[in-house]
Amino acid sequence: MADLKNPFQVLNLSVYDTKTAINERADELSFESPDDEEIIEQARNILLNPRKRIAAEVYAFAEKGIFTKGNILEDIALIDKNFFAQDADELREKINTARLKSKFPAVQDTADIKAELTNIRYEIREKIQDGLKDMTRDGRVKVAGDLAWTIGNGGDFGIIVEDFFECYRLEMNPFFETIRKELIALTTKIKFNANEKFIEDLDSKLAEFGDAIKPLNKISMAIGTNKFHETEDIFYGVRSTAIDLHNEQDLIDEPLRITRILEKHFYYLPTLQEKIRQDIKDLEELQKNHLSPNGVKAADVLTEILDTMDKRLHFENDGYEQSNMDFYKNEFKLRHEPALLRAMSLSGFKPDELKTLNTLVYFIYIKMGKALTWTTPSESAFNSIHEMFKKALFYAEASSDAESISNARKMFEDWKDVGKNISTQKDSTQQTPDNSSSSSNEGAGCFTVIVFAVIGTLIGGPIGGAIGVYIAAKISENK
């Protein structure tokens, strides 16, 4: 009954005019505009009937605040506020005050007034529906987003705002269903090929969906229902894609990128906030320890070298001395060490994985050095052992692992002392040319004793050192 449908506006009368005034105006207008006689008579009948005129009176007092001259969709917040302010008891008092002057019987209860307020609400809802139908999707999203922002910033709202969002949902449901299907198809592609293009498309689609659904989520939060079914279905569907990429394809960067996209679009939802934060935290932690492509290549090379050493090297003195030296000269130096250096020269290592790779190299050199301590003692063998422990110390320090550094430094320092004793023995031998044969044997024996004593001490402590001396003495006797 808003606008020109209001009988008071048809006859250009106020709520304070009497029956006489109503009849006189109706007769006058019928004479002037015979083509509008039916409308004029209808307005007359309504205003002369105490029961029927309640609707016109409610509109007369309420419509000025409720209906605006602007676009109804742009004035929803104002219309909602004014409608919310309408009180049936206050309206009855205003109507009865006017009826006292117009000489119509007073309204006894508020039932009819409340019914007319409901009718006004339905009329506003129809206008909202019509307005939304005439708008583009982007237009609807903007209007809904602006209204949601107002509510989210502490604005009060009532039933008209709730009606608006219900109408908005109805108009947007076809879009939500379409984009849901598109996201399902896109996540299926990503599971087979998580390339940059598909992930960018996912971000774009989620942005469309997120912008459109956000107003509905905001009103749900404001009302206190916290019902985000459409959003949660999309969220968990995309999240499962990220989980599959990690669990089935051992990927980290792509799942983390997808999770951060979810955070960007749905961070504000209380039911998802903690889940998103925990997912990102877990993936970032995994990313620190996850090898890059070159890291995987290097780790494979180093692990293969260690596996070969475990199978080929011997750490006991039962006829394997030459076997360890042969492995060192013919395989380790010619093939394994060059492969190791090539692997470590690759680029793109992350700091944490580089520490892990340095630790693997440390193990390789420390293992090779210890294997050489079981070879036949010689100055050449010492030099090779010392070289291995020196390199082991270098990579241990690069790994920042305290235990590895301590172990490598001890081995390096102990074998440096062996080198000093060997040099001393050589100098002593060179000073006794008249007994060269004897001195040579004694020098060899002394070197053997030193080497085996050090080896025994490193392996078995003082007792091992004593055993080493005994073995060296036996070797010297056989020479």
C-alpha positions in Angstrom: 0.0 0.0 0.0 3.1 2.2 -0.1 3.5 5.2 -2.4 0.4 6.1 -4.5 -1.5 3.0 -3.3 -2.2 4.7 0.0 -5.8 5.9 0.0 -4.8 9.1 1.9 -2.5 9.9 -1.0 -5.1 9.0 -3.6 -7.5 11.6 -2.1 -4.8 13.9 -1.0 -6.1 13.8 2.6 -4.5 13.4 6.0 -5.4 11.1 8.9 -7.0 14.0 10.7 -9.8 14.6 8.1 -13.4 13.7 9.0 -15.9 11.6 7.0 -17.4 14.7 5.6 -14.1 15.8 4.2 -13.4 12.4 2.8 -16.8 12.4 0.9 -16.4 15.9 -0.4 -12.9 15.2 -1.7 -14.0 11.9 -3.3 -16.9 13.6 -5.1 -14.8 16.4 -6.3 -12.1 14.2 -7.7 -14.6 11.9 -9.4 -16.1 14.9 -11.2 -12.6 16.1 -12.2 -11.2 12.7 -13.2 -14.0 10.4 -14.3 -11.5 7.9 -15.6 -10.1 7.4 -12.1 -13.5 7.0 -10.5 -13.0 3.4 -9.6 -9.7 4.1 -7.8 -11.2 7.1 -6.0 -14.2 5.1 -4.8 -12.0 2.3 -3.5 -10.0 4.9 -1.5 -13.2 6.4 -0.2 -14.5 3.0 1.0 -11.3 2.2 2.8 -11.0 5.5 4.6 -14.7 5.4 5.7 -14.4 1.9 7.2 -12.8 2.0 10.7 -11.4 -1.5 10.3 -10.1 -1.2 6.8 -8.5 2.3 7.3 -6.0 0.9 9.9 -3.7 -0.2 7.1 -3.8 3.2 5.6 -3.2 4.8 8.9 -0.2 2.6 9.7 1.3 3.4 6.4 0.6 7.1 6.9 2.6 7.1 10.2 5.3 4.6 9.2 6.0 5.0 5.5 7.8 8.4 5.8 10.6 6.7 7.8 10.5 3.3 6.1 10.2 4.0 2.4 12.8 6.3 0.9 13.0 8.2 -2.4 16.3 6.6 -3.2 17.2 3.1 -4.4 15.8 0.7 -1.9 18.9 -1.5 -2.1 21.1 1.4 -1.2 19.0 2.4 1.7 18.5 -1.0 3.3 20.3 -0.1 6.5 18.1 3.1 7.0 14.9 1.3 6.1 15.8 -1.5 8.5 16.5 1.0 11.3 13.2 2.8 10.7 11.2 -0.3 10.5 12.8 -1.7 13.6 11.7 1.6 15.4 8.1 1.0 14.6 6.3 0.0 17.8 2.7 -1.3 17.6 1.6 0.4 20.9 3.1 3.7 19.9 1.4 3.5 16.4 -1.9 2.8 18.1 -1.6 5.9 20.2 -0.7 8.0 17.2 -3.7 6.5 15.2 -6.1 7.0 18.1 -4.9 10.6 18.6 -5.7 11.3 14.9 -9.1 9.5 15.1 -10.1 11.6 18.0 -9.8 14.6 15.7 -11.3 12.8 12.6 -14.1 11.5 14.8 -13.5 7.8 14.1 -13.7 5.1 16.8 -10.5 4.3 18.6 -8.5 1.2 17.8 -8.8 -1.2 20.8 -5.8 -3.6 20.3 -2.6 -3.8 18.3 -3.3 -7.1 16.4 -4.4 -5.3 13.2 -1.5 -2.9 13.5 1.0 -5.7 13.8 -0.5 -7.5 10.8 -0.1 -4.3 8.7 3.5 -4.0 9.8 4.1 -7.6 8.6 2.5 -6.6 5.3 4.9 -3.7 5.0 7.8 -6.1 5.6 6.6 -8.4 2.8 6.3 -5.5 0.5 9.8 -4.3 1.3 11.0 -7.9 0.7 9.4 -8.0 -2.7 11.1 -4.7 -3.6 14.4 -6.2 -2.5 13.9 -9.3 -4.6 13.0 -7.3 -7.6 16.0 -5.0 -7.1 18.4 -7.9 -6.8 17.1 -9.6 -9.9 17.7 -6.5 -11.9 21.4 -6.2 -10.8 24.5 -7.9 -12.1 26.2 -10.5 -9.8 29.0 -8.0 -9.1 26.4 -5.4 -8.2 24.7 -7.7 -5.8 28.0 -8.7 -4.2 28.9 -5.0 -3.7 25.6 -4.0 -2.1 25.7 -7.1 0.1 29.4 -6.5 1.0 28.7 -2.8 1.9 25.8 -3.8 4.1 27.8 -6.6 5.8 30.6 -4.2 6.4 28.2 -1.8 8.1 26.9 -4.6 10.3 30.4 -5.9 11.1 31.4 -2.5 12.3 28.9 -2.4 15.1 25.7 -1.4 13.2 22.4 -2.5 14.7 20.1 -4.4 12.4 16.7 -6.0 12.3 14.4 -8.2 10.3 14.7 -6.2 7.0 18.4 -6.7 6.9 17.9 -10.4 7.5 15.3 -10.5 4.7 17.8 -8.8 2.4 20.4 -11.5 3.0 17.9 -14.2 2.5 16.9 -12.7 -0.8 20.6 -12.3 -1.6 21.2 -16.0 -0.9 18.4 -17.1 -3.1 19.7 -15.0 -6.0 23.3 -16.2 -5.5 22.6 -19.9 -5.0 22.9 -20.8 -8.8 26.3 -19.1 -8.8 27.4 -20.9 -5.7 26.5 -24.2 -7.2 28.3 -23.4 -10.5 31.5 -22.3 -8.8 31.4 -25.4 -6.5 31.4 -27.6 -9.6 34.2 -25.6 -11.1 36.3 -25.9 -8.0 35.8 -29.6 -7.9 37.0 -29.9 -11.5 40.0 -27.6 -10.8 41.1 -29.4 -7.6 41.0 -32.7 -9.6 43.4 -31.2 -12.1 45.7 -30.0 -9.4 45.9 -33.5 -7.8 47.3 -34.8 -11.1 49.4 -31.7 -11.9 50.0 -29.1 -9.3 51.4 -26.5 -11.7 51.5 -22.8 -11.1 48.7 -22.0 -13.7 46.1 -24.3 -12.0 47.0 -23.0 -8.5 46.5 -19.4 -9.8 43.2 -20.4 -11.2 42.2 -21.9 -7.8 43.1 -18.6 -6.1 41.0 -16.7 -8.6 37.9 -19.0 -8.2 38.2 -18.9 -4.4 38.4 -15.1 -4.6 35.1 -15.0 -6.6 33.4 -17.4 -4.2 34.9 -15.8 -1.1 33.7 -12.3 -2.0 30.2 -13.5 -2.8 29.8 -15.7 0.3 31.5 -13.3 2.8 28.3 -11.1 3.3 26.3 -14.2 4.2 29.0 -15.4 6.6 29.2 -12.0 8.2 25.4 -11.8 8.9 25.6 -15.3 10.3 28.3 -14.2 12.7 26.4 -11.1 13.6 23.2 -13.1 14.3 25.3 -15.6 16.3 24.3 -18.7 14.3 27.8 -19.2 12.9 26.5 -21.4 10.0 29.0 -21.5 7.2 28.0 -24.7 5.4 28.8 -23.5 1.9 32.1 -22.1 2.8 33.2 -25.1 5.0 32.3 -27.5 2.2 34.5 -25.6 -0.2 37.3 -25.1 2.4 37.6 -28.8 3.3 37.4 -29.9 -0.3 40.4 -27.6 -1.2 42.2 -28.5 2.0 41.9 -32.2 1.2 43.6 -31.5 -2.1 46.6 -29.9 -0.3 46.7 -32.9 2.1 46.8 -35.4 -0.9 49.6 -33.5 -2.6 51.7 -33.8 0.5 50.8 -37.4 1.5 50.7 -39.0 -1.9 53.2 -36.9 -3.9 55.5 -35.7 -1.0 55.0 -32.1 -2.0 55.4 -29.2 0.5 55.5 -25.9 -1.4 52.3 -26.4 -3.3 50.2 -27.6 -0.3 51.6 -24.6 1.7 50.7 -22.2 -1.2 47.1 -23.6 -1.3 46.7 -23.3 2.4 47.8 -19.7 2.4 45.3 -19.1 -0.3 42.6 -20.5 1.9 43.8 -18.3 4.7 43.6 -15.2 2.5 40.0 -15.8 1.6 38.6 -17.4 4.8 40.8 -16.1 7.7 37.8 -14.3 9.3 35.7 -17.4 10.1 36.0 -18.5 13.7 35.3 -22.2 12.9 38.3 -22.2 10.5 40.8 -19.9 12.0 42.6 -22.4 14.2 42.6 -25.1 11.6 44.2 -22.7 9.0 46.8 -21.5 11.5 47.7 -25.1 12.6 47.9 -26.3 8.9 50.3 -23.4 8.0 52.4 -24.0 11.1 52.7 -27.8 10.4 53.6 -27.2 6.7 56.1 -24.5 7.4 57.8 -26.9 9.9 57.8 -29.7 7.3 59.1 -27.3 4.7 62.2 -26.5 6.8 63.2 -30.2 6.7 61.9 -31.0 3.2 64.6 -31.4 0.5 64.5 -29.3 -2.6 64.8 -31.2 -6.0 68.6 -30.7 -5.9 68.6 -31.6 -2.3 66.9 -34.9 -3.1 69.6 -35.6 -5.9 72.4 -34.8 -3.5 71.0 -36.9 -0.7 70.5 -39.9 -3.0 74.1 -39.7 -4.2 75.5 -39.4 -0.6 73.3 -42.2 0.7 74.3 -44.5 -2.1 78.0 -43.9 -1.3 77.4 -44.7 2.4 75.5 -47.8 1.5 78.4 -49.0 -0.7 80.9 -48.3 2.0 78.9 -50.3 4.5 79.0 -53.3 2.1 82.6 -53.0 1.0 84.7 -51.7 3.9 85.9 -53.8 6.8 86.7 -52.8 10.3 88.7 -55.8 11.6 92.3 -56.9 11.1 91.8 -60.3 9.6 93.4 -60.0 6.2 91.3 -57.0 5.0 94.0 -54.4 5.2 94.6 -54.3 1.4 90.9 -54.5 0.6 90.2 -51.2 2.4 93.1 -49.5 0.7 92.1 -50.8 -2.7 88.6 -49.5 -2.2 90.0 -46.1 -1.2 92.3 -45.8 -4.1 90.3 -47.4 -6.9 86.8 -46.6 -6.0 86.5 -43.8 -3.4 89.1 -41.5 -4.8 88.3 -42.2 -8.5 84.5 -42.4 -8.4 82.8 -41.7 -5.0 84.5 -38.6 -3.9 84.1 -36.8 -7.3 80.4 -37.8 -7.2 80.2 -36.4 -3.7 81.7 -33.1 -4.7 79.5 -32.8 -7.8 76.4 -33.4 -5.6 77.4 -30.8 -3.1 78.1 -28.2 -5.8 74.4 -28.2 -6.9 72.5 -25.0 -6.3 69.3 -24.1 -4.6 69.8 -25.9 -1.3 67.8 -24.6 1.7 69.8 -23.8 4.9 68.4 -26.7 6.9 68.8 -29.3 4.2 72.4 -28.1 3.5 73.2 -28.9 7.2 71.7 -32.4 6.7 73.8 -32.9 3.5 76.9 -31.7 5.3 76.3 -34.3 8.0 76.0 -37.0 5.5 79.4 -36.0 3.9 80.9 -35.9 7.4 79.8 -39.5 7.9 81.3 -40.5 4.6 84.7 -39.1 5.4 84.8 -40.2 9.0 83.9 -43.8 7.9 86.5 -43.8 5.1 89.1 -42.5 7.6 88.4 -45.1 10.2 88.5 -47.9 7.5 92.0 -46.8 6.5 93.2 -47.1 10.1 92.8 -50.9 9.6 95.2 -50.9 6.6 98.9 -51.7 6.7 100.7 -48.8 8.5 102.7 -46.6 6.2 103.3 -42.9 5.8 101.0 -42.9 2.7 98.3 -44.5 4.8 98.7 -41.9 7.5 98.5 -39.1 5.0 95.2 -40.5 3.6 93.8 -41.1 7.1 94.7 -37.5 8.1 93.2 -36.2 4.9 89.9 -38.0 5.6 89.6 -36.8 9.2 90.5 -33.2 8.1 87.7 -33.2 5.5 85.3 -34.9 8.1 86.0 -32.0 10.5 85.3 -29.4 7.7 81.9 -30.9 6.9 81.0 -31.5 10.5 81.6 -27.8 11.3 79.5 -26.9 8.2 76.7 -29.1 9.6 76.7 -27.3 13.0 76.2 -30.6 14.7 78.0 -30.4 18.0 78.5 -34.2 18.4 79.9 -34.6 14.9 82.2 -31.6 15.3 83.6 -33.0 18.6 84.1 -36.5 17.2 85.8 -35.3 14.0 88.0 -32.8 15.9 89.2 -35.6 18.2 90.1 -37.9 15.3 91.8 -35.1 13.4 93.9 -34.0 16.4 94.9 -37.6 17.4 96.1 -38.4 14.0 97.9 -35.1 13.7 100.0 -36.2 16.8 100.7 -39.5 14.9 102.1 -37.3 12.0 104.4 -35.5 14.4 105.8 -38.8 15.7 106.3 -40.1 12.2 108.3 -36.9 11.3 110.4 -37.3 14.5 111.1 -40.9 13.6 112.1 -39.9 10.0 114.5 -37.3 11.3 116.1 -39.8 13.7 116.5 -42.3 10.9 118.2 -39.8 8.6 120.8 -39.0 11.4 122.2 -42.6 11.5 123.4 -43.4 7.9 126.0 -46.1 9.1 123.2 -48.4 10.3 120.7 -47.7 7.6 119.3 -51.2 7.4 118.9 -51.6 11.1 117.6 -48.0 11.5 115.1 -48.5 8.7 113.7 -51.6 10.4 113.7 -49.8 13.7 112.0 -46.8 12.1 109.4 -48.9 10.5 108.8 -50.7 13.8 108.6 -47.4 15.6 106.1 -46.0 13.1 104.1 -49.3 13.3 104.1 -49.1 17.1 102.9 -45.5 17.1 100.2 -46.1 14.5 98.9 -49.2 16.1 99.1 -47.7 19.5 97.1 -44.7 18.4 94.6 -46.9 16.5 94.2 -49.2 19.5 93.7 -46.3 21.8 91.1 -44.7 19.5 89.2 -47.9 19.2 89.6 -49.5 22.6 91.2 -47.0 25.0 94.3 -47.7 27.0 93.9 -51.5 26.8 93.4 -51.2 23.1 96.6 -49.1 22.9 98.5 -51.8 24.7 97.2 -54.4 22.3 98.2 -52.2 19.4 101.8 -52.0 20.7 101.9 -55.8 21.0 100.7 -56.3 17.5 103.2 -53.8 16.2 106.0 -55.5 18.0 105.1 -58.8 16.4 105.0 -57.2 13.0 108.5 -55.7 13.6 109.9 -59.1 14.7 108.6 -60.7 11.4 110.4 -58.0 9.4 
